Amino acid sequence: MRVLLTGAFGNVGTSALEALLVGGHQVRCFDVRNKANERTARRYQGRCEVHWGDLRSADDVAAAVRDQDVVIHLAFIIPKMSVTGVESERRPDWARAINVEGTRHLVEAMLAQPTPPELIFSSSVHVYGRTQNHQPPLTADDPVDPLEHYSKHKIECEEMIRASGLTWAILRFAAAMPLDIRPDTGMFDVPLENRMEYVHTRDVGLALLHAATSETIWGKTLLIGGGPRCQYHFREIAQTILEGMGVGMLPEEAFSRVQFCTDWMDTAESQRLL
């Protein structure tokens, strides 16, 4: 199967790329050209096709989409720990040009193909907003309440894709932390008693592999998490990360008291289908 993978050299992107290559698929990687991405791409030299480009360029996107069977769309500017070094909340107009208008270019390019490919879009638990006062777990049918630019962009893209006429699936991810976790001030935005579910980035890659070859996920919105064994209060996660870095747990005053947009998720359906 010919698969276009956008954001191929990011955290989840490389996990998806690894899984797709092991699965024997022909992968075309689409990402912005910079030193970090070039360094990552060299690890896969000869194993995949690389299309450097920018989602803001309709021509770049059209060239990447040509002759593909499935598109896995991961490329998105995020609030924290962005490989671009720029956060969606600090430059929302710039982020929207990539996140929303870039997705629009992708959808339009796919619709222009003689046989439009299927689209798998990566969304996020952030779209539900603050849910700590609700009874967990979240389900795919729960109402969304996006609060920041990032999650509003995700919802706008979800709605665009559902209305596009393409064959689509939307996967809303739990926190998929990178393998090389580094100190980031974003962790202090999360209250210690906040419910959070994480999912291993390699498990997300495997879910995307299975999604690309599935016959049963199309037209569905699925939640992708680690399951009950990966459901914690953030205190446990923060302590593990900080102690693993040699910093040690910090006092409660270091962490926000404002609810953070994560929660536990009901992933029974995605586990069954993927």
C-alpha positions as CSV (number, residue, x, y, z in Angstrom):
1,M,0.0,0.0,0.0
2,R,1.2,3.5,-0.8
3,V,0.9,5.7,2.2
4,L,1.6,9.5,2.5
5,L,2.7,10.4,6.1
6,T,2.7,14.1,6.9
7,G,4.8,15.2,9.9
8,A,6.8,12.0,9.3
9,F,9.8,13.0,11.3
10,G,8.2,14.1,14.5
11,N,7.5,12.1,17.6
12,V,4.4,10.2,16.5
13,G,5.5,10.4,12.9
14,T,8.7,8.4,13.3
15,S,6.7,5.8,15.3
16,A,4.2,5.5,12.5
17,L,7.0,5.4,9.9
18,E,8.7,2.5,11.7
19,A,5.5,0.6,11.9
20,L,4.5,1.1,8.3
21,L,8.0,0.1,7.0
22,V,7.9,-3.1,9.1
23,G,4.4,-3.7,7.7
24,G,5.9,-3.6,4.2
25,H,4.2,-0.5,2.9
26,Q,5.6,2.1,0.5
27,V,5.8,5.3,2.5
28,R,6.1,8.8,1.2
29,C,7.2,11.2,4.0
30,F,6.1,14.8,3.9
31,D,7.7,17.3,6.3
32,V,9.3,20.7,6.5
33,R,13.0,20.7,5.6
34,N,15.2,21.7,8.5
35,K,18.4,20.3,10.1
36,A,16.6,18.2,12.7
37,N,14.3,16.6,10.1
38,E,17.2,16.0,7.6
39,R,19.1,14.2,10.4
40,T,16.1,12.0,11.1
41,A,15.4,11.4,7.4
42,R,19.0,10.1,7.0
43,R,18.1,7.1,9.3
44,Y,15.6,6.0,6.7
45,Q,17.6,6.6,3.5
46,G,16.6,4.1,0.9
47,R,13.7,2.8,2.8
48,C,11.1,5.5,2.1
49,E,10.5,8.4,-0.3
50,V,10.9,11.9,1.2
51,H,9.0,14.9,-0.1
52,W,10.2,18.1,1.6
53,G,7.5,20.8,1.6
54,D,5.2,23.1,3.5
55,L,1.5,22.5,4.2
56,R,0.9,26.2,3.4
57,S,1.9,25.5,-0.2
58,A,-0.9,24.0,-2.2
59,D,1.6,22.9,-4.9
60,D,3.8,21.1,-2.4
61,V,0.8,19.3,-1.0
62,A,-0.5,18.4,-4.4
63,A,2.8,16.8,-5.4
64,A,2.9,14.8,-2.2
65,V,-0.6,13.5,-2.5
66,R,-0.3,12.2,-6.1
67,D,-0.7,8.4,-6.5
68,Q,-1.2,7.6,-2.8
69,D,-3.7,5.0,-1.4
70,V,-3.9,6.4,2.2
71,V,-2.9,9.7,3.8
72,I,-2.0,9.7,7.5
73,H,-2.1,13.4,8.5
74,L,0.0,14.1,11.6
75,A,1.6,17.4,10.8
76,F,0.3,20.1,13.2
77,I,1.7,22.9,15.3
78,I,1.1,22.0,19.0
79,P,1.0,24.1,22.2
80,K,4.1,22.7,23.9
81,M,7.2,20.7,23.1
82,S,6.9,21.6,19.4
83,V,9.8,20.5,17.2
84,T,9.4,23.8,15.4
85,G,10.3,25.7,18.6
86,V,7.2,27.8,18.2
87,E,4.0,27.1,20.2
88,S,0.5,27.3,18.7
89,E,-0.7,29.6,21.5
90,R,2.1,32.2,21.0
91,R,1.6,32.5,17.2
92,P,-2.0,31.4,16.6
93,D,-2.4,33.0,13.1
94,W,0.8,31.3,11.9
95,A,-0.2,28.0,13.5
96,R,-3.7,28.2,11.9
97,A,-2.2,28.7,8.4
98,I,-0.4,25.4,8.9
99,N,-2.9,23.5,10.9
100,V,-6.2,24.5,9.3
101,E,-5.3,25.9,5.9
102,G,-2.7,23.2,5.4
103,T,-5.3,20.5,6.1
104,R,-7.6,22.3,3.6
105,H,-4.8,22.1,1.0
106,L,-4.5,18.4,1.8
107,V,-8.2,17.7,1.5
108,E,-8.5,19.6,-1.8
109,A,-5.5,17.8,-3.3
110,M,-6.9,14.4,-2.3
111,L,-10.3,15.3,-3.9
112,A,-8.5,16.2,-7.1
113,Q,-7.1,12.7,-7.5
114,P,-8.7,10.3,-10.0
115,T,-9.3,8.0,-7.1
116,P,-9.1,10.0,-3.8
117,P,-7.1,8.3,-1.1
118,E,-8.5,7.5,2.3
119,L,-7.6,9.9,5.1
120,I,-6.6,9.2,8.7
121,F,-6.5,12.4,10.7
122,S,-4.8,12.7,14.1
123,S,-6.8,14.7,16.7
124,S,-6.4,15.0,20.4
125,V,-8.0,14.6,23.8
126,H,-7.6,18.3,24.2
127,V,-10.7,18.9,22.1
128,Y,-12.9,18.0,25.1
129,G,-11.6,20.9,27.2
130,R,-11.7,20.8,31.0
131,T,-13.4,17.6,32.2
132,Q,-12.0,17.0,35.6
133,N,-15.5,17.7,37.2
134,H,-17.1,15.0,35.0
135,Q,-17.3,11.3,35.5
136,P,-14.5,9.5,33.6
137,P,-13.8,8.0,31.1
138,L,-14.3,10.2,28.1
139,T,-16.0,8.6,25.0
140,A,-15.9,9.6,21.4
141,D,-19.5,10.7,21.7
142,D,-18.9,13.2,24.5
143,P,-19.4,16.9,23.6
144,V,-16.2,18.8,22.6
145,D,-15.3,22.1,24.2
146,P,-12.0,23.3,22.7
147,L,-10.4,26.1,24.8
148,E,-7.1,26.9,23.1
149,H,-6.1,27.6,19.5
150,Y,-4.6,24.2,19.1
151,S,-7.8,22.3,20.0
152,K,-10.0,24.7,18.1
153,H,-7.8,24.0,15.0
154,K,-8.3,20.3,15.6
155,I,-12.1,20.6,15.7
156,E,-12.2,22.9,12.7
157,C,-10.2,20.2,10.8
158,E,-12.4,17.4,12.0
159,E,-15.5,19.2,10.8
160,M,-13.8,20.0,7.5
161,I,-12.9,16.3,7.0
162,R,-16.3,15.0,7.9
163,A,-17.9,17.3,5.3
164,S,-15.3,16.7,2.6
165,G,-16.8,13.6,0.9
166,L,-13.5,11.7,1.5
167,T,-13.3,8.3,3.1
168,W,-12.0,9.3,6.6
169,A,-11.2,8.2,10.1
170,I,-10.4,10.5,13.0
171,L,-8.1,9.3,15.8
172,R,-8.1,11.4,19.0
173,F,-4.8,10.7,20.9
174,A,-4.1,10.7,24.6
175,A,-0.8,12.2,25.7
176,A,1.8,10.5,23.5
177,M,5.1,11.5,25.1
178,P,8.3,11.3,23.1
179,L,10.9,8.7,23.9
180,D,13.5,11.3,24.7
181,I,11.5,13.3,27.2
182,R,13.3,16.6,28.0
183,P,12.7,19.3,30.7
184,D,9.8,21.5,29.5
185,T,8.0,24.1,31.4
186,G,4.7,22.9,30.0
187,M,4.5,20.1,32.5
188,F,3.9,22.7,35.2
189,D,0.7,23.8,33.5
190,V,-0.9,20.5,34.7
191,P,-2.3,20.2,38.3
192,L,-1.0,17.3,40.2
193,E,-4.5,15.9,40.8
194,N,-5.4,16.1,37.1
195,R,-6.4,12.8,35.5
196,M,-4.2,12.0,32.6
197,E,-3.9,9.0,30.3
198,Y,-0.8,8.5,28.3
199,V,0.0,6.2,25.3
200,H,3.4,5.0,24.2
201,T,4.4,6.6,21.0
202,R,5.2,3.2,19.5
203,D,1.7,2.0,20.3
204,V,0.3,5.0,18.4
205,G,2.5,4.0,15.5
206,L,1.0,0.5,15.6
207,A,-2.5,1.9,15.8
208,L,-1.9,4.0,12.7
209,L,-0.5,1.0,10.8
210,H,-3.6,-1.1,11.6
211,A,-5.8,1.9,10.8
212,A,-4.3,2.2,7.3
213,T,-5.2,-1.4,6.5
214,S,-8.5,-1.6,8.3
215,E,-11.8,-2.0,6.6
216,T,-13.9,-1.2,9.6
217,I,-12.7,2.2,10.9
218,W,-13.9,4.5,8.1
219,G,-16.4,7.2,9.2
220,K,-15.5,6.7,12.8
221,T,-14.0,8.9,15.5
222,L,-11.8,6.7,17.8
223,L,-10.0,7.4,21.0
224,I,-6.4,6.1,21.1
225,G,-4.9,5.7,24.6
226,G,-2.9,3.3,26.7
227,G,-5.9,1.8,28.5
228,P,-6.5,1.4,32.2
229,R,-2.9,0.6,33.0
230,C,-1.8,4.0,31.6
231,Q,-4.4,6.1,33.5
232,Y,-2.9,8.1,36.4
233,H,-3.2,11.3,38.3
234,F,-0.5,13.7,37.0
235,R,1.3,13.6,40.3
236,E,2.5,10.1,39.6
237,I,3.6,10.9,36.1
238,A,5.4,14.1,37.1
239,Q,7.2,12.4,39.9
240,T,8.4,9.6,37.6
241,I,9.6,12.0,35.0
242,L,11.4,14.4,37.4
243,E,13.0,11.6,39.3
244,G,14.1,10.0,36.1
245,M,15.8,13.2,35.1
246,G,17.6,13.4,38.4
247,V,15.7,16.5,39.4
248,G,13.4,15.0,42.0
249,M,9.8,15.9,42.7
250,L,9.1,19.6,43.1
251,P,6.7,21.2,45.6
252,E,3.0,21.5,44.7
253,E,3.3,25.3,44.4
254,A,5.3,24.7,41.2
255,F,2.3,23.2,39.4
256,S,-0.8,25.0,38.2
257,R,-4.2,24.6,39.9
258,V,-6.2,25.3,36.7
259,Q,-7.7,22.2,35.1
260,F,-5.7,20.8,32.2
261,C,-7.4,19.4,29.1
262,T,-6.6,15.8,29.5
263,D,-8.5,12.9,31.1
264,W,-9.0,9.1,31.1
265,M,-10.5,7.7,27.9
266,D,-12.7,4.7,26.9
267,T,-10.6,3.0,24.3
268,A,-12.5,-0.3,24.1
269,E,-13.7,0.3,20.6
270,S,-10.3,1.3,19.2
271,Q,-8.7,-1.6,20.9
272,R,-11.2,-4.0,19.3
273,L,-10.8,-2.5,15.8
274,L,-7.1,-1.7,15.8
